[in-house]
C-alpha cells in the first residue's frame, strides 16, 4: 500500500479517489465481475 501511495503521488493521482473507487467496487459489484471490471476501471483512473 505504501508503494501505491508513493506511486500515486509521483504520478499526480489522488490516492483517496482510488480508495473510494475500491470501496465502490467492493460494495456494488457482484463478486464474479469484481476483478475484471475493477481492473479495467482502475486502468482508466491511472491513465487519466
PDB file with one MODEL, atoms N, CA, C and O in Angstrom:
MODEL        1
ATOM      1  N   UNK A   1       0.835  -1.203   0.000  1.00  0.00           N
ATOM      2  CA  UNK A   1       0.000   0.000   0.000  1.00  0.00           C
ATOM      3  C   UNK A   1       0.867   1.249   0.000  1.00  0.00           C
ATOM      4  O   UNK A   1       0.548   2.228  -0.674  1.00  0.00           O
ATOM      5  N   UNK A   2       1.949   1.222   0.742  1.00  0.00           N
ATOM      6  CA  UNK A   2       2.846   2.377   0.781  1.00  0.00           C
ATOM      7  C   UNK A   2       3.382   2.676  -0.608  1.00  0.00           C
ATOM      8  O   UNK A   2       3.443   3.834  -1.020  1.00  0.00           O
ATOM      9  N   UNK A   3       3.773   1.624  -1.335  1.00  0.00           N
ATOM     10  CA  UNK A   3       4.302   1.844  -2.677  1.00  0.00           C
ATOM     11  C   UNK A   3       3.218   2.389  -3.605  1.00  0.00           C
ATOM     12  O   UNK A   3       3.517   3.191  -4.490  1.00  0.00           O
ATOM     13  N   UNK A   4       1.975   1.971  -3.422  1.00  0.00           N
ATOM     14  CA  UNK A   4       0.886   2.510  -4.234  1.00  0.00           C
ATOM     15  C   UNK A   4       0.686   3.994  -3.946  1.00  0.00           C
ATOM     16  O   UNK A   4       0.476   4.786  -4.864  1.00  0.00           O
ATOM     17  N   UNK A   5       0.751   4.364  -2.680  1.00  0.00           N
ATOM     18  CA  UNK A   5       0.612   5.773  -2.312  1.00  0.00           C
ATOM     19  C   UNK A   5       1.741   6.587  -2.924  1.00  0.00           C
ATOM     20  O   UNK A   5       1.498   7.642  -3.510  1.00  0.00           O
ATOM     21  N   UNK A   6       2.968   6.111  -2.794  1.00  0.00           N
ATOM     22  CA  UNK A   6       4.109   6.818  -3.367  1.00  0.00           C
ATOM     23  C   UNK A   6       4.003   6.925  -4.872  1.00  0.00           C
ATOM     24  O   UNK A   6       4.256   7.985  -5.445  1.00  0.00           O
ATOM     25  N   UNK A   7       3.632   5.834  -5.511  1.00  0.00           N
ATOM     26  CA  UNK A   7       3.482   5.834  -6.963  1.00  0.00           C
ATOM     27  C   UNK A   7       2.391   6.813  -7.378  1.00  0.00           C
ATOM     28  O   UNK A   7       2.549   7.555  -8.348  1.00  0.00           O
ATOM     29  N   UNK A   8       1.292   6.812  -6.644  1.00  0.00           N
ATOM     30  CA  UNK A   8       0.185   7.714  -6.916  1.00  0.00           C
ATOM     31  C   UNK A   8       0.630   9.161  -6.848  1.00  0.00           C
ATOM     32  O   UNK A   8       0.330   9.951  -7.743  1.00  0.00           O
ATOM     33  N   UNK A   9       1.338   9.506  -5.797  1.00  0.00           N
ATOM     34  CA  UNK A   9       1.767  10.888  -5.610  1.00  0.00           C
ATOM     35  C   UNK A   9       2.751  11.296  -6.696  1.00  0.00           C
ATOM     36  O   UNK A   9       2.673  12.410  -7.215  1.00  0.00           O
ATOM     37  N   UNK A  10       3.669  10.417  -7.042  1.00  0.00           N
ATOM     38  CA  UNK A  10       4.646  10.719  -8.081  1.00  0.00           C
ATOM     39  C   UNK A  10       3.973  10.965  -9.420  1.00  0.00           C
ATOM     40  O   UNK A  10       4.439  11.786 -10.210  1.00  0.00           O
ATOM     41  N   UNK A  11       2.887  10.262  -9.679  1.00  0.00           N
ATOM     42  CA  UNK A  11       2.223  10.352 -10.968  1.00  0.00           C
ATOM     43  C   UNK A  11       1.022  11.295 -10.949  1.00  0.00           C
ATOM     44  O   UNK A  11       0.273  11.367 -11.923  1.00  0.00           O
ATOM     45  N   UNK A  12       0.839  12.010  -9.856  1.00  0.00           N
ATOM     46  CA  UNK A  12      -0.205  13.023  -9.790  1.00  0.00           C
ATOM     47  C   UNK A  12      -1.607  12.475  -9.612  1.00  0.00           C
ATOM     48  O   UNK A  12      -2.574  13.159  -9.946  1.00  0.00           O
ATOM     49  N   UNK A  13      -1.747  11.267  -9.100  1.00  0.00           N
ATOM     50  CA  UNK A  13      -3.069  10.698  -8.868  1.00  0.00           C
ATOM     51  C   UNK A  13      -3.470  10.915  -7.412  1.00  0.00           C
ATOM     52  O   UNK A  13      -2.626  10.980  -6.518  1.00  0.00           O
ATOM     53  N   UNK A  14      -4.753  11.024  -7.203  1.00  0.00           N
ATOM     54  CA  UNK A  14      -5.296  11.231  -5.866  1.00  0.00           C
ATOM     55  C   UNK A  14      -5.608   9.869  -5.243  1.00  0.00           C
ATOM     56  O   UNK A  14      -6.548   9.190  -5.658  1.00  0.00           O
ATOM     57  N   UNK A  15      -4.819   9.478  -4.249  1.00  0.00           N
ATOM     58  CA  UNK A  15      -4.983   8.159  -3.631  1.00  0.00           C
ATOM     59  C   UNK A  15      -6.367   7.999  -3.012  1.00  0.00           C
ATOM     60  O   UNK A  15      -6.909   6.894  -2.992  1.00  0.00           O
ATOM     61  N   UNK A  16      -6.947   9.092  -2.504  1.00  0.00           N
ATOM     62  CA  UNK A  16      -8.286   8.989  -1.936  1.00  0.00           C
ATOM     63  C   UNK A  16      -9.307   8.598  -2.996  1.00  0.00           C
ATOM     64  O   UNK A  16     -10.229   7.833  -2.713  1.00  0.00           O
ATOM     65  N   UNK A  17      -9.153   9.112  -4.210  1.00  0.00           N
ATOM     66  CA  UNK A  17     -10.072   8.736  -5.286  1.00  0.00           C
ATOM     67  C   UNK A  17      -9.958   7.253  -5.595  1.00  0.00           C
ATOM     68  O   UNK A  17     -10.962   6.576  -5.819  1.00  0.00           O
ATOM     69  N   UNK A  18      -8.721   6.749  -5.605  1.00  0.00           N
ATOM     70  CA  UNK A  18      -8.516   5.330  -5.886  1.00  0.00           C
ATOM     71  C   UNK A  18      -9.142   4.476  -4.788  1.00  0.00           C
ATOM     72  O   UNK A  18      -9.788   3.468  -5.074  1.00  0.00           O
ATOM     73  N   UNK A  19      -8.949   4.881  -3.522  1.00  0.00           N
ATOM     74  CA  UNK A  19      -9.516   4.125  -2.405  1.00  0.00           C
ATOM     75  C   UNK A  19     -11.043   4.162  -2.454  1.00  0.00           C
ATOM     76  O   UNK A  19     -11.701   3.146  -2.231  1.00  0.00           O
ATOM     77  N   UNK A  20     -11.604   5.342  -2.747  1.00  0.00           N
ATOM     78  CA  UNK A  20     -13.061   5.434  -2.859  1.00  0.00           C
ATOM     79  C   UNK A  20     -13.576   4.516  -3.956  1.00  0.00           C
ATOM     80  O   UNK A  20     -14.629   3.892  -3.822  1.00  0.00           O
ATOM     81  N   UNK A  21     -12.821   4.445  -5.035  1.00  0.00           N
ATOM     82  CA  UNK A  21     -13.224   3.584  -6.139  1.00  0.00           C
ATOM     83  C   UNK A  21     -13.168   2.110  -5.728  1.00  0.00           C
ATOM     84  O   UNK A  21     -14.049   1.324  -6.078  1.00  0.00           O
ATOM     85  N   UNK A  22     -12.127   1.752  -4.988  1.00  0.00           N
ATOM     86  CA  UNK A  22     -12.036   0.388  -4.459  1.00  0.00           C
ATOM     87  C   UNK A  22     -13.268   0.063  -3.617  1.00  0.00           C
ATOM     88  O   UNK A  22     -13.872  -0.998  -3.778  1.00  0.00           O
ATOM     89  N   UNK A  23     -13.640   0.980  -2.720  1.00  0.00           N
ATOM     90  CA  UNK A  23     -14.791   0.753  -1.852  1.00  0.00           C
ATOM     91  C   UNK A  23     -16.063   0.595  -2.677  1.00  0.00           C
ATOM     92  O   UNK A  23     -16.900  -0.260  -2.387  1.00  0.00           O
ATOM     93  N   UNK A  24     -16.199   1.432  -3.713  1.00  0.00           N
ATOM     94  CA  UNK A  24     -17.386   1.341  -4.574  1.00  0.00           C
ATOM     95  C   UNK A  24     -17.508  -0.044  -5.179  1.00  0.00           C
ATOM     96  O   UNK A  24     -18.568  -0.667  -5.117  1.00  0.00           O
ATOM     97  N   UNK A  25     -16.407  -0.530  -5.771  1.00  0.00           N
ATOM     98  CA  UNK A  25     -16.474  -1.843  -6.412  1.00  0.00           C
ATOM     99  C   UNK A  25     -16.701  -2.952  -5.390  1.00  0.00           C
ATOM    100  O   UNK A  25     -17.450  -3.892  -5.657  1.00  0.00           O
ATOM    101  N   UNK A  26     -16.064  -2.854  -4.223  1.00  0.00           N
ATOM    102  CA  UNK A  26     -16.226  -3.900  -3.216  1.00  0.00           C
ATOM    103  C   UNK A  26     -17.671  -3.987  -2.738  1.00  0.00           C
ATOM    104  O   UNK A  26     -18.154  -5.070  -2.406  1.00  0.00           O
ATOM    105  N   UNK A  27     -18.361  -2.847  -2.702  1.00  0.00           N
ATOM    106  CA  UNK A  27     -19.730  -2.838  -2.197  1.00  0.00           C
ATOM    107  C   UNK A  27     -20.774  -3.092  -3.277  1.00  0.00           C
ATOM    108  O   UNK A  27     -21.807  -3.701  -2.997  1.00  0.00           O
ATOM    109  N   UNK A  28     -20.529  -2.640  -4.501  1.00  0.00           N
ATOM    110  CA  UNK A  28     -21.581  -2.584  -5.509  1.00  0.00           C
ATOM    111  C   UNK A  28     -21.516  -3.684  -6.560  1.00  0.00           C
ATOM    112  O   UNK A  28     -22.542  -4.052  -7.132  1.00  0.00           O
ATOM    113  N   UNK A  29     -20.341  -4.206  -6.818  1.00  0.00           N
ATOM    114  CA  UNK A  29     -20.185  -5.099  -7.965  1.00  0.00           C
ATOM    115  C   UNK A  29     -20.263  -6.556  -7.525  1.00  0.00           C
ATOM    116  O   UNK A  29     -19.600  -6.936  -6.560  1.00  0.00           O
ATOM    117  N   UNK A  30     -21.056  -7.383  -8.208  1.00  0.00           N
ATOM    118  CA  UNK A  30     -21.106  -8.811  -7.888  1.00  0.00           C
ATOM    119  C   UNK A  30     -19.717  -9.436  -7.937  1.00  0.00           C
ATOM    120  O   UNK A  30     -18.894  -9.063  -8.772  1.00  0.00           O
ATOM    121  N   UNK A  31     -19.460 -10.372  -7.054  1.00  0.00           N
ATOM    122  CA  UNK A  31     -18.109 -10.927  -6.927  1.00  0.00           C
ATOM    123  C   UNK A  31     -17.577 -11.506  -8.230  1.00  0.00           C
ATOM    124  O   UNK A  31     -16.382 -11.409  -8.509  1.00  0.00           O
ATOM    125  N   UNK A  32     -18.442 -12.099  -9.021  1.00  0.00           N
ATOM    126  CA  UNK A  32     -17.977 -12.723 -10.258  1.00  0.00           C
ATOM    127  C   UNK A  32     -17.444 -11.701 -11.253  1.00  0.00           C
ATOM    128  O   UNK A  32     -16.649 -12.038 -12.130  1.00  0.00           O
ATOM    129  N   UNK A  33     -17.883 -10.450 -11.113  1.00  0.00           N
ATOM    130  CA  UNK A  33     -17.479  -9.406 -12.052  1.00  0.00           C
ATOM    131  C   UNK A  33     -16.431  -8.464 -11.473  1.00  0.00           C
ATOM    132  O   UNK A  33     -15.836  -7.672 -12.204  1.00  0.00           O
ATOM    133  N   UNK A  34     -16.204  -8.546 -10.165  1.00  0.00           N
ATOM    134  CA  UNK A  34     -15.356  -7.565  -9.496  1.00  0.00           C
ATOM    135  C   UNK A  34     -13.993  -7.410 -10.132  1.00  0.00           C
ATOM    136  O   UNK A  34     -13.615  -6.307 -10.528  1.00  0.00           O
ATOM    137  N   UNK A  35     -13.253  -8.491 -10.234  1.00  0.00           N
ATOM    138  CA  UNK A  35     -11.849  -8.387 -10.639  1.00  0.00           C
ATOM    139  C   UNK A  35     -11.723  -7.767 -12.021  1.00  0.00           C
ATOM    140  O   UNK A  35     -10.960  -6.820 -12.209  1.00  0.00           O
ATOM    141  N   UNK A  36     -12.462  -8.289 -12.984  1.00  0.00           N
ATOM    142  CA  UNK A  36     -12.338  -7.798 -14.361  1.00  0.00           C
ATOM    143  C   UNK A  36     -12.715  -6.326 -14.470  1.00  0.00           C
ATOM    144  O   UNK A  36     -11.978  -5.529 -15.051  1.00  0.00           O
ATOM    145  N   UNK A  37     -13.866  -5.972 -13.909  1.00  0.00           N
ATOM    146  CA  UNK A  37     -14.335  -4.598 -14.028  1.00  0.00           C
ATOM    147  C   UNK A  37     -13.492  -3.642 -13.199  1.00  0.00           C
ATOM    148  O   UNK A  37     -13.203  -2.528 -13.635  1.00  0.00           O
ATOM    149  N   UNK A  38     -13.099  -4.069 -12.017  1.00  0.00           N
ATOM    150  CA  UNK A  38     -12.264  -3.211 -11.185  1.00  0.00           C
ATOM    151  C   UNK A  38     -10.944  -2.889 -11.876  1.00  0.00           C
ATOM    152  O   UNK A  38     -10.522  -1.733 -11.915  1.00  0.00           O
ATOM    153  N   UNK A  39     -10.297  -3.911 -12.418  1.00  0.00           N
ATOM    154  CA  UNK A  39      -9.005  -3.681 -13.067  1.00  0.00           C
ATOM    155  C   UNK A  39      -9.153  -2.789 -14.286  1.00  0.00           C
ATOM    156  O   UNK A  39      -8.312  -1.921 -14.522  1.00  0.00           O
ATOM    157  N   UNK A  40     -10.199  -2.986 -15.057  1.00  0.00           N
ATOM    158  CA  UNK A  40     -10.435  -2.152 -16.233  1.00  0.00           C
ATOM    159  C   UNK A  40     -10.643  -0.699 -15.822  1.00  0.00           C
ATOM    160  O   UNK A  40     -10.084   0.213 -16.430  1.00  0.00           O
ATOM    161  N   UNK A  41     -11.462  -0.491 -14.770  1.00  0.00           N
ATOM    162  CA  UNK A  41     -11.762   0.867 -14.356  1.00  0.00           C
ATOM    163  C   UNK A  41     -10.566   1.518 -13.673  1.00  0.00           C
ATOM    164  O   UNK A  41     -10.322   2.711 -13.849  1.00  0.00           O
ATOM    165  N   UNK A  42      -9.817   0.734 -12.892  1.00  0.00           N
ATOM    166  CA  UNK A  42      -8.613   1.273 -12.263  1.00  0.00           C
ATOM    167  C   UNK A  42      -7.619   1.718 -13.331  1.00  0.00           C
ATOM    168  O   UNK A  42      -6.956   2.743 -13.177  1.00  0.00           O
ATOM    169  N   UNK A  43      -7.516   0.959 -14.398  1.00  0.00           N
ATOM    170  CA  UNK A  43      -6.634   1.349 -15.502  1.00  0.00           C
ATOM    171  C   UNK A  43      -7.053   2.695 -16.079  1.00  0.00           C
ATOM    172  O   UNK A  43      -6.198   3.515 -16.416  1.00  0.00           O
ATOM    173  N   UNK A  44      -8.358   2.935 -16.198  1.00  0.00           N
ATOM    174  CA  UNK A  44      -8.840   4.230 -16.692  1.00  0.00           C
ATOM    175  C   UNK A  44      -8.412   5.355 -15.753  1.00  0.00           C
ATOM    176  O   UNK A  44      -7.970   6.410 -16.208  1.00  0.00           O
ATOM    177  N   UNK A  45      -8.541   5.134 -14.441  1.00  0.00           N
ATOM    178  CA  UNK A  45      -8.148   6.150 -13.458  1.00  0.00           C
ATOM    179  C   UNK A  45      -6.662   6.449 -13.590  1.00  0.00           C
ATOM    180  O   UNK A  45      -6.257   7.611 -13.621  1.00  0.00           O
ATOM    181  N   UNK A  46      -5.858   5.404 -13.668  1.00  0.00           N
ATOM    182  CA  UNK A  46      -4.409   5.595 -13.679  1.00  0.00           C
ATOM    183  C   UNK A  46      -3.924   6.245 -14.971  1.00  0.00           C
ATOM    184  O   UNK A  46      -2.880   6.897 -14.978  1.00  0.00           O
ATOM    185  N   UNK A  47      -4.664   6.078 -16.056  1.00  0.00           N
ATOM    186  CA  UNK A  47      -4.285   6.710 -17.324  1.00  0.00           C
ATOM    187  C   UNK A  47      -4.747   8.155 -17.407  1.00  0.00           C
ATOM    188  O   UNK A  47      -4.241   8.923 -18.224  1.00  0.00           O
ATOM    189  N   UNK A  48      -5.707   8.532 -16.565  1.00  0.00           N
ATOM    190  CA  UNK A  48      -6.295   9.873 -16.638  1.00  0.00           C
ATOM    191  C   UNK A  48      -5.259  10.963 -16.377  1.00  0.00           C
ATOM    192  O   UNK A  48      -5.590  12.148 -16.402  1.00  0.00           O
TER     193      UNK A  48
ENDMDL
END
